[in-house]
Amino acid sequence: MSSRGERVDLLLTDIGRLVTPPPGGNPRYGTEMSAVHEIEHAAIAIREGIIVLFGPESEVRQQLNGEGVEIAESVSAEGRLVVPGFVDPHTHLVHGGSREHELSLKRSGVPYLDILAQGGGILSTVRATRAASEQELLAKARKSLDIMLLNGVTTVEAKSGYGLSLEYELKQLRVAKQLDAEHPVDLVTTFMGAHAVPPEYKGRTDEYVELIVSSMLPEVSRQGLAECCDVFCEEGVFSVPQSRRILQEAARYGLRAKIHADEIVPLGGAELAGEIGAISAEHLLAASDQGLCSLAASGVIPVLLPGTSFNLGLKQHARAREMIDIHQLPVALSTDYNPGSCPTESLQLIMMLASLNLRMTPEEILTACTINAAAAIGRADAIGSIEARKRADVTILDAPNLAYLPYHFGINHTFGVIKSGSIVVWEGRLVEGEGRL
């Protein structure tokens, strides 16, 4: 582990059961998702924010003592379940306003795309986001990020897409970058100027695409505000050719492609994701067999969002079992936190819905919320599993085993969170200062 006499900053002891995907910096494909490592009576040793040793506590202590390692701080998990910090790889974190006024429309059966066509939906949030100051957006997003952290999430992807102009898209991305610098949770930012067509470009979608390509992408890249680029490839929004043009241009600026694909209509977004080698394709409720084959052929990660279909009252769900069992795809899960179709920050609720509606096992769900979710945002080499030389992102759960999480639903099971080696949540509350108890 180390040279004699070195120091361990934090030793997490008395872990009742440690459960993690097997070591490695790659997503787990298909039936591999069921393979997890379990260690009872375990411990984790952390130095400078990195895991240096883990395993049965007796063996960890023996090695530390044998090497004369000083332990600066030791904390007990008191027999609880410990897993890698959860990763939420698809959120619309930064936005203004809320849309509870649309609830009656949804419940009366008005389709989501019809609400959008009437100037509601995304466009309603665009108006609120444009009107909000950066400080107001920052305060609102920070509150949501605190909730996510309290639910055991340590890394989050944050999309823009509620500005739909250069000025306001940059505003959203700046807020996300500021949160990344200030908040314990790490943020991966995604530019999504192609989330909808703004009112001022109604009926002129091609012109708006040209604005994205000629103005927005170069400036987002110049300011270093995003790692990825996403497009809502859907009927009535952006066509497959328009989406291809935006994502191919984004690649010229070093932005990795992500696609809101085939959420409502099987338009061909999944096929496009495979064609261009996107890092992920997201939603996929209506994806065709050909689309799933395309994802599999190119190693694209399907990010499934069962909270969205649940909240919209849809009977149709993403075909997770076929993706895993037949196409051997590396499925990830996410909240899709946004003010319209899925206004929840609870990834633990998503775990329950994945069990109920997607028929995923507890082991598959853990894999989908850790290593595969990390891979969907290009972070699997650093997070997503508990192993030596990875970042010490650890979630401590008041649960006896994995199955208990989707079984006992509707509550937050998180007892503690260690983020980059610092204790940031303990006894279900945020820890202020340097993360020392």
C-alpha positions in Angstrom: 0.0 0.0 0.0 2.6 2.5 1.1 6.1 3.0 2.3 6.7 2.6 6.0 5.6 5.4 8.3 3.1 7.1 5.9 -0.1 8.5 7.1 -3.8 7.6 6.5 -6.0 10.7 6.7 -9.3 8.7 7.4 -10.1 5.1 8.2 -13.7 4.1 7.8 -14.3 1.1 10.1 -17.0 -1.2 11.2 -18.6 -1.5 7.8 -21.3 -4.2 8.0 -21.3 -4.9 4.3 -19.2 -3.2 1.6 -20.7 -3.6 -1.9 -19.1 -2.3 -5.0 -18.8 -3.1 -8.7 -15.6 -5.1 -9.4 -12.4 -3.0 -10.0 -11.8 -1.3 -13.4 -12.4 1.9 -15.3 -14.9 0.6 -17.8 -18.7 0.3 -17.8 -20.2 -3.1 -17.0 -22.0 -4.6 -20.1 -25.2 -6.6 -20.0 -25.1 -9.5 -17.6 -21.8 -8.2 -16.1 -24.0 -5.7 -14.3 -25.1 -8.3 -11.8 -21.5 -9.0 -10.7 -20.7 -7.1 -7.5 -18.1 -7.6 -4.8 -19.3 -7.9 -1.2 -17.1 -7.8 1.8 -18.4 -8.2 5.3 -16.9 -6.4 8.4 -14.8 -4.2 6.1 -12.8 -1.0 6.3 -11.5 1.7 3.9 -8.3 3.6 4.3 -8.1 7.1 2.6 -5.2 9.4 2.0 -5.3 12.8 0.2 -8.8 12.1 -1.1 -7.9 8.7 -2.6 -8.6 5.2 -1.5 -5.4 3.5 -0.6 -6.6 0.3 0.9 -9.9 -1.6 1.5 -11.0 -5.1 2.5 -11.9 -7.1 5.6 -11.1 -4.8 8.6 -8.8 -7.3 10.2 -6.7 -7.4 7.1 -6.7 -3.7 6.6 -5.6 -3.0 10.2 -3.0 -5.7 10.0 -1.4 -4.2 6.9 -1.6 -0.6 8.4 0.0 -1.8 11.6 2.6 -3.8 9.8 3.7 -0.8 7.7 3.7 1.5 10.7 1.0 3.8 9.1 -0.3 6.6 11.3 -4.1 7.0 11.3 -5.1 10.6 11.6 -8.8 10.0 12.1 -11.0 6.9 12.4 -14.8 6.8 12.1 -17.2 3.9 12.5 -20.0 3.0 10.0 -21.6 1.1 12.9 -22.4 -2.0 10.8 -24.1 -0.1 8.0 -24.0 -0.8 4.2 -21.3 1.1 2.3 -21.3 1.6 -1.5 -19.5 3.9 -4.0 -20.9 7.4 -4.1 -23.9 7.6 -6.4 -23.5 9.3 -9.7 -26.5 11.2 -11.4 -25.5 11.4 -15.1 -28.5 13.3 -16.5 -29.9 16.4 -14.8 -31.2 19.9 -15.8 -29.9 21.3 -12.5 -29.7 25.0 -13.3 -33.1 26.5 -14.1 -35.5 29.2 -13.0 -39.1 28.7 -11.8 -41.2 25.5 -11.5 -44.1 24.1 -13.5 -46.6 22.7 -11.0 -49.3 24.6 -13.0 -48.9 22.0 -15.8 -49.8 19.2 -13.5 -53.6 19.3 -14.3 -52.8 19.4 -18.0 -50.7 16.2 -17.7 -53.3 14.5 -15.5 -56.1 15.3 -18.0 -54.1 13.6 -20.7 -52.6 16.5 -22.7 -49.4 15.0 -24.3 -46.1 16.5 -23.3 -45.2 17.6 -26.9 -48.6 19.4 -27.1 -47.9 21.3 -24.0 -44.5 22.4 -25.5 -46.2 23.4 -28.8 -48.6 25.6 -26.8 -45.6 27.6 -25.4 -45.5 25.6 -22.1 -43.1 22.9 -21.0 -39.5 23.7 -21.7 -40.4 27.2 -23.1 -42.1 28.1 -19.8 -38.9 27.3 -18.0 -36.9 29.3 -20.6 -38.8 32.4 -19.7 -38.2 31.9 -16.0 -34.6 31.1 -16.5 -33.9 34.1 -18.7 -35.6 36.4 -16.1 -33.6 35.0 -13.1 -30.3 36.5 -12.0 -27.2 34.4 -11.8 -27.4 34.6 -8.0 -31.0 33.4 -8.0 -30.1 30.5 -10.3 -27.1 29.7 -8.1 -29.2 29.7 -4.9 -31.9 27.5 -6.4 -29.4 25.0 -7.9 -27.3 24.9 -4.7 -30.4 23.8 -2.7 -31.1 21.0 -5.1 -27.5 19.9 -5.1 -27.6 19.8 -1.3 -30.6 17.5 -1.5 -28.8 15.2 -4.0 -25.7 15.1 -1.7 -28.0 14.2 1.3 -29.3 11.4 -0.8 -25.8 9.9 -1.3 -25.0 11.5 -4.7 -21.4 12.7 -5.1 -21.2 13.5 -8.9 -23.8 15.1 -11.1 -24.1 16.0 -14.7 -25.7 19.4 -15.3 -27.1 20.4 -18.7 -28.0 23.9 -19.9 -30.9 24.2 -22.3 -33.2 26.7 -20.6 -31.6 29.8 -22.1 -31.8 29.0 -25.8 -29.7 32.0 -26.7 -25.9 32.6 -26.4 -26.3 35.0 -23.4 -28.6 32.9 -21.3 -27.0 29.5 -22.2 -23.7 30.9 -21.0 -25.4 32.2 -17.8 -26.6 28.6 -17.0 -23.2 27.1 -17.6 -21.4 29.7 -15.5 -23.7 28.9 -12.6 -22.9 25.2 -13.0 -19.2 25.9 -13.1 -19.4 28.1 -10.0 -21.2 25.3 -8.1 -18.6 22.8 -9.2 -16.0 25.0 -7.7 -17.9 25.8 -4.4 -19.9 22.7 -3.7 -18.7 19.3 -2.4 -20.6 17.5 -5.3 -18.6 17.4 -8.5 -20.4 18.7 -11.6 -19.9 17.7 -15.2 -21.4 20.4 -17.5 -23.2 19.7 -20.8 -24.2 22.4 -23.3 -27.7 21.8 -24.5 -28.7 24.8 -26.6 -30.6 22.3 -28.7 -33.2 21.6 -26.0 -36.0 23.3 -27.8 -36.5 25.9 -30.5 -36.9 29.4 -28.8 -40.1 31.4 -29.5 -38.2 34.0 -31.5 -37.1 31.2 -33.9 -40.5 29.5 -34.2 -40.9 28.0 -37.7 -37.2 28.6 -38.4 -35.5 25.7 -36.7 -32.7 25.5 -39.4 -31.8 29.1 -38.6 -31.6 28.3 -34.9 -29.4 25.3 -35.7 -27.1 27.6 -37.6 -27.0 30.0 -34.6 -26.0 27.1 -32.3 -23.3 26.0 -34.8 -21.9 29.4 -35.7 -22.2 31.3 -32.4 -23.0 29.2 -29.3 -20.6 26.3 -29.8 -17.5 28.4 -30.5 -18.1 30.6 -27.4 -19.0 27.7 -25.1 -15.7 26.1 -26.2 -13.7 29.3 -25.9 -14.8 29.8 -22.3 -14.3 26.1 -21.4 -17.8 25.9 -20.0 -18.8 22.4 -21.1 -17.4 18.9 -21.6 -20.4 17.5 -23.6 -23.1 18.6 -26.0 -26.6 17.2 -25.9 -29.5 17.5 -28.4 -33.3 16.8 -27.9 -33.7 14.6 -31.0 -37.5 14.3 -31.1 -40.5 14.8 -33.3 -41.3 18.5 -33.4 -38.0 19.5 -31.8 -34.8 18.6 -33.7 -34.7 16.1 -36.5 -32.0 13.5 -37.0 -30.1 15.6 -39.7 -30.3 18.7 -37.5 -29.1 16.7 -34.5 -26.2 15.2 -36.5 -25.1 18.6 -37.7 -25.0 20.0 -34.2 -23.2 17.0 -32.6 -20.7 16.7 -35.4 -19.8 20.4 -35.1 -19.6 20.0 -31.3 -17.0 17.3 -31.8 -14.8 19.8 -33.6 -14.6 21.7 -30.4 -13.9 18.6 -28.3 -17.4 18.2 -26.8 -18.6 14.6 -26.4 -21.9 13.8 -27.8 -25.0 12.9 -25.7 -28.5 12.6 -27.2 -32.0 12.8 -25.8 -33.1 10.0 -28.0 -36.4 8.4 -28.9 -38.2 9.6 -25.7 -41.6 9.8 -27.2 -41.4 8.8 -30.9 -39.0 6.3 -32.5 -37.4 9.0 -34.6 -33.9 7.4 -35.0 -32.0 9.1 -32.2 -30.6 5.8 -30.9 -29.4 5.0 -34.4 -27.8 8.4 -34.7 -26.1 7.9 -31.3 -24.5 4.7 -32.5 -23.6 6.2 -35.9 -21.6 9.1 -34.3 -20.3 7.2 -31.3 -22.0 9.2 -28.7 -20.9 8.7 -25.1 -24.6 8.1 -24.1 -28.1 8.0 -25.4 -30.8 9.1 -22.9 -34.5 8.2 -22.3 -35.0 5.6 -25.1 -38.6 4.7 -24.2 -39.5 4.4 -27.9 -36.1 3.2 -29.2 -36.4 0.6 -32.0 -34.7 -2.8 -32.1 -32.4 -1.4 -34.8 -31.6 1.6 -32.5 -30.6 -0.7 -29.6 -28.4 -2.7 -32.0 -26.8 0.5 -33.1 -26.0 1.4 -29.4 -24.6 -2.0 -28.8 -22.4 -1.9 -31.9 -20.8 1.4 -30.8 -20.6 0.9 -27.1 -23.0 3.7 -26.3 -24.3 3.9 -22.8 -28.1 4.0 -22.5 -29.1 6.3 -19.6 -32.6 5.3 -18.5 -34.9 7.8 -16.7 -37.8 5.8 -15.1 -38.8 8.8 -13.1 -39.9 10.6 -16.2 -42.2 8.0 -17.6 -43.6 7.5 -14.0 -44.3 11.3 -13.6 -45.8 11.6 -17.1 -48.1 8.7 -16.4 -46.8 6.7 -19.3 -47.5 3.0 -19.6 -44.5 2.5 -21.7 -41.0 2.1 -20.2 -37.5 1.7 -21.5 -36.8 -1.9 -22.3 -34.1 -2.4 -19.7 -34.3 -6.2 -19.6 -33.8 -6.5 -23.4 -31.0 -3.9 -23.2 -29.2 -6.0 -20.5 -30.1 -9.6 -21.4 -30.2 -9.5 -25.2 -28.2 -6.5 -26.4 -25.6 -6.7 -23.5 -25.7 -2.9 -23.1 -24.2 -1.0 -20.1 -27.3 0.5 -18.7 -27.1 3.6 -16.4 -29.8 5.3 -14.4 -30.5 8.9 -13.6 -33.1 11.2 -12.1 -33.5 13.5 -15.1 -34.1 16.2 -12.5 -35.9 19.0 -14.2 -38.9 21.3 -13.5 -41.3 19.7 -16.0 -41.2 16.0 -16.7 -39.3 14.8 -13.5 -39.0 17.3 -10.7 -37.2 15.1 -8.2 -33.6 15.1 -6.9 -34.0 11.6 -5.3 -31.9 9.0 -7.1 -33.1 6.5 -4.4 -36.7 7.0 -5.8 -35.3 6.2 -9.2 -33.8 2.9 -7.8 -37.2 1.9 -6.7 -38.8 2.7 -10.1 -36.0 0.8 -11.8 -36.9 -2.3 -9.8 -40.6 -1.9 -10.2 -41.0 -0.8 -13.8 -37.7 -1.7 -15.5 -37.4 -5.0 -13.6 -33.8 -4.5 -12.7 -32.1 -6.4 -9.9 -30.6 -4.6 -6.9 -27.1 -5.5 -8.2 -27.9 -4.1 -11.6 -29.3 -1.0 -10.1 -26.1 -0.4 -8.0 -24.0 -0.8 -11.1 -26.2 1.5 -13.1 -26.0 4.2 -10.4 -22.2 4.0 -9.9 -19.7 2.7 -12.5 -22.0 2.8 -15.5 -23.3 6.3 -14.6 -19.7 7.4 -14.2 -18.9 6.0 -17.6 -21.8 8.0 -19.1 -20.1 11.2 -18.1 -16.5 10.1 -18.8 -15.5 9.6 -15.2 -15.3 5.8 -14.7 -11.5 5.9 -14.4 -11.8 8.0 -11.3 -15.1 7.1 -9.6 -17.9 4.6 -9.6 -16.3 1.8 -7.6 -14.5 1.3 -4.4 -10.9 0.4 -5.2 -7.4 1.5 -4.6 -6.3 4.6 -6.5 -9.8 5.8 -7.1 -11.3 8.9 -5.5 -12.7 8.3 -2.1 -16.4 8.9 -2.9 -18.3 6.7 -0.5 -22.0 6.5 0.6 -23.0 5.0 3.9 -26.5 3.7 4.0 -28.8 2.8 6.9 -29.7 -0.5 5.2 -28.7 -4.1 5.8 -28.2 -4.9 2.1 -28.8 -3.7 -1.5 -32.3 -5.1 -1.9 -33.5 -3.0 1.1 -33.1 0.2 -0.9 -35.8 -0.4 -3.5 -37.8 -2.6 -1.1 -38.2 0.1 1.6 -39.0 3.0 -0.6 -40.0 6.6 -0.1 -37.4 7.5 2.4 -33.7 8.6 2.3 -31.5 5.8 3.5 -28.3 7.8 3.5 -26.5 8.1 6.9 -23.2 9.5 5.7 -21.2 10.6 2.6 -17.5 10.8 2.2 -16.5 13.0 -0.8 -12.9 13.1 -2.0 -11.9 11.8 1.5 -13.8 14.4 3.5 -16.9 13.7 5.6 -19.6 15.9 4.1 -22.8 14.2 5.4 -23.1 12.4 8.8 -26.2 11.2 10.6 -28.2 12.4 7.6 -27.1 16.0 7.9 -24.6 18.2 6.0 -21.3 18.6 7.7 -19.8 22.1 7.7 -16.2 23.0 7.5 -13.3 20.6 6.9 -15.4 17.4 7.1 -14.1 16.3 10.5 -16.4 14.9 13.2 
